[in-house]
Amino acid sequence: MPAVRGARGAPGARARRRRRVPVARRRRGAPDAPAAARRRLLPDPVADRAGQPRPRDAARPMISELTRMVRFGLVGVGNTLLTLAVFAVLTGGNAVDAAAASAIAFAVGAANGYAWNRRWTFRVGPGNAATIARYVAVQALGAGLSAGGIALASSDLNLKRLAAEAVVLPVVTLVTYTLSRHVVFRAPEPA
C-alpha cells in the first residue's frame, strides 16, 4: 500500500479491488436461488420475478369490488328514477295522497332494487324469505339514516335541503352497500 495518499500502487492491486465490487451479477440458477434470497436484506426484482404475483392478479379483487360498487350505484340511480316516475304518475291529478304515493313509489323502487342487485350486482341465486327480510331491514335502515341525516344536516348544520342530501347520500349509500354485500346477499358458507 502506498504511503502517500493519491500515489499509485501496483497495477495488480487495482485489478483485485475491481473484482471485489461487481457491477452486475449473473443470474443465479434455480437450486441456489432460495438460499441466496434468505441472505439478502431486500428482494431482487429480477431474480425473484417468478415468485411475485402479477400486478393485475393482485388487483383483481379490488377491481371486482369496485365494479360491484358501480353496479350498485347504477341500480340505485335506476331505482330513484323509477320511484320518481311512479310518484309522478300516482300524484298526477291528485289521484293519490302524496304520503301514500311516496310510500308506494319507494316500495316499487325497493322491489326493483332487490331484483337487480340480486341478479346483476351481487350475482346470487334466488332469494328466500330470510333474504327478503334482511333486504327490507337494510332498506328501512337506509331510509331512517337518510331521514335522520337530512334532519340533522339541515337543522344543526344549517345546510339547504339539497346540500344536506349531497352530504348524507354517500354515507347512506356506503352503509347500505356494505350491509347488502355482507348481510343480505352474502355468499353461502361452504358445508
C-alpha positions in Angstrom: 0.0 0.0 0.0 1.5 3.4 -0.9 2.4 5.7 2.0 1.2 8.9 0.3 -2.4 9.4 -0.5 -3.1 9.5 -4.2 0.1 7.7 -5.1 -0.4 4.8 -7.4 0.1 1.3 -6.1 0.9 -1.8 -8.1 -1.2 -2.4 -11.2 -2.4 -5.8 -9.8 -3.8 -4.3 -6.6 -6.3 -2.1 -8.5 -7.4 -5.0 -10.6 -8.1 -7.1 -7.4 -10.2 -4.2 -5.9 -12.3 -4.0 -9.0 -13.1 -7.7 -8.9 -14.4 -7.4 -5.3 -17.1 -4.8 -6.3 -19.1 -6.3 -9.2 -21.2 -4.0 -11.3 -23.6 -6.7 -12.4 -24.1 -10.3 -11.4 -25.1 -13.2 -13.4 -28.5 -14.7 -12.6 -28.4 -17.5 -10.0 -29.5 -20.9 -11.0 -32.8 -22.3 -9.6 -31.2 -24.6 -7.0 -29.3 -21.9 -5.1 -31.9 -19.0 -5.5 -33.9 -19.7 -2.4 -30.8 -19.9 -0.2 -29.5 -16.6 -1.7 -32.8 -14.9 -1.2 -32.7 -15.6 2.5 -29.3 -13.9 2.8 -30.4 -10.7 1.1 -31.9 -7.9 3.0 -34.1 -6.7 0.2 -35.7 -8.7 -2.6 -34.1 -8.8 -6.0 -36.8 -7.9 -8.5 -35.0 -9.6 -11.4 -34.2 -12.9 -9.7 -37.4 -13.1 -7.7 -39.8 -12.3 -10.6 -41.2 -15.8 -10.9 -42.3 -15.9 -7.3 -44.1 -12.5 -7.4 -47.8 -12.2 -8.3 -48.5 -10.3 -11.4 -49.9 -6.8 -10.7 -53.2 -7.5 -12.4 -53.7 -10.7 -10.3 -53.1 -8.8 -7.1 -55.5 -6.0 -8.1 -58.3 -8.3 -9.3 -60.2 -8.5 -6.0 -60.2 -4.7 -5.8 -61.3 -4.3 -9.4 -64.2 -6.7 -8.9 -65.3 -4.9 -5.7 -65.2 -1.6 -7.5 -67.2 -3.0 -10.4 -69.8 -4.3 -7.9 -70.0 -0.9 -6.2 -70.5 0.8 -9.6 -73.3 -1.6 -10.4 -74.9 -1.0 -7.0 -74.8 2.8 -7.8 -76.3 2.3 -11.2 -79.1 0.2 -9.7 -79.7 2.9 -7.2 -79.9 5.6 -9.9 -82.4 3.4 -11.8 -84.4 2.9 -8.6 -84.5 6.6 -7.9 -85.8 7.4 -11.5 -88.4 4.6 -11.2 -89.5 5.9 -7.7 -89.9 9.5 -9.1 -91.8 8.2 -12.2 -94.2 6.2 -10.0 -94.7 9.1 -7.6 -95.4 11.5 -10.5 -98.0 9.1 -12.0 -99.7 8.5 -8.7 -99.9 12.1 -7.7 -100.8 13.4 -11.2 -104.3 14.9 -11.0 -104.3 14.4 -7.2 -105.4 10.8 -7.6 -103.4 9.6 -4.6 -102.3 11.4 -1.4 -98.6 12.5 -1.6 -97.6 10.5 1.5 -99.2 7.3 0.3 -97.8 7.8 -3.2 -94.3 8.3 -1.8 -94.6 5.0 0.2 -95.9 3.1 -2.8 -93.2 4.6 -5.1 -90.5 3.7 -2.5 -91.8 0.1 -2.3 -91.7 -0.2 -6.1 -88.2 1.1 -6.3 -87.1 -1.2 -3.4 -88.5 -4.2 -5.2 -86.8 -3.3 -8.4 -83.5 -2.8 -6.5 -83.8 -6.2 -4.8 -84.3 -7.9 -8.2 -81.4 -6.1 -9.9 -79.0 -6.3 -7.0 -79.6 -10.0 -6.6 -79.2 -10.8 -10.2 -76.7 -8.3 -11.6 -74.8 -6.6 -8.7 -74.1 -9.5 -6.4 -74.9 -12.4 -8.7 -76.5 -14.7 -6.2 -79.2 -17.3 -6.7 -82.9 -16.9 -6.0 -83.6 -15.5 -2.6 -85.8 -16.9 0.1 -87.9 -15.2 2.8 -85.0 -14.6 5.1 -83.0 -12.8 2.3 -86.0 -10.6 1.5 -86.5 -9.8 5.2 -82.8 -8.8 5.5 -83.1 -6.7 2.4 -86.2 -4.9 3.8 -84.4 -4.3 7.1 -81.4 -2.8 5.3 -83.7 -0.6 3.1 -85.6 0.6 6.3 -82.2 1.4 8.0 -81.1 3.3 4.9 -84.3 5.3 4.8 -84.0 6.0 8.5 -80.4 7.1 8.2 -81.2 9.3 5.2 -84.2 11.0 7.0 -82.2 11.4 10.2 -79.1 12.7 8.4 -81.2 15.2 6.4 -82.9 16.4 9.5 -79.6 16.8 11.4 -77.7 18.4 8.5 -80.5 20.8 7.6 -81.3 21.9 11.1 -78.0 21.8 13.1 -75.6 22.4 10.2 -77.9 25.0 8.5 -77.4 23.3 5.2 -80.1 23.7 2.5 -82.0 20.5 1.7 -80.2 19.7 -1.5 -76.8 20.3 0.1 -77.8 18.2 3.1 -78.9 15.4 0.7 -75.5 15.7 -1.1 -73.7 15.2 2.3 -75.9 12.4 3.6 -76.4 10.3 0.4 -72.8 9.0 0.0 -72.7 7.9 3.6 -76.1 6.1 3.4 -75.0 4.5 0.1 -71.8 3.1 1.6 -73.7 1.8 4.6 -76.4 0.1 2.6 -73.8 -1.3 0.1 -71.8 -2.8 2.9 -74.8 -4.4 4.6 -76.2 -5.6 1.3 -72.8 -7.2 0.4 -72.1 -8.8 3.7 -75.6 -9.4 5.3 -78.3 -9.6 2.6 -76.5 -11.1 -0.4 -73.7 -12.9 1.4 -72.2 -15.9 -0.3 -73.4 -19.2 1.2 -70.9 -20.7 3.6 -69.3 -24.0 2.5 -70.7 -27.1 4.1 
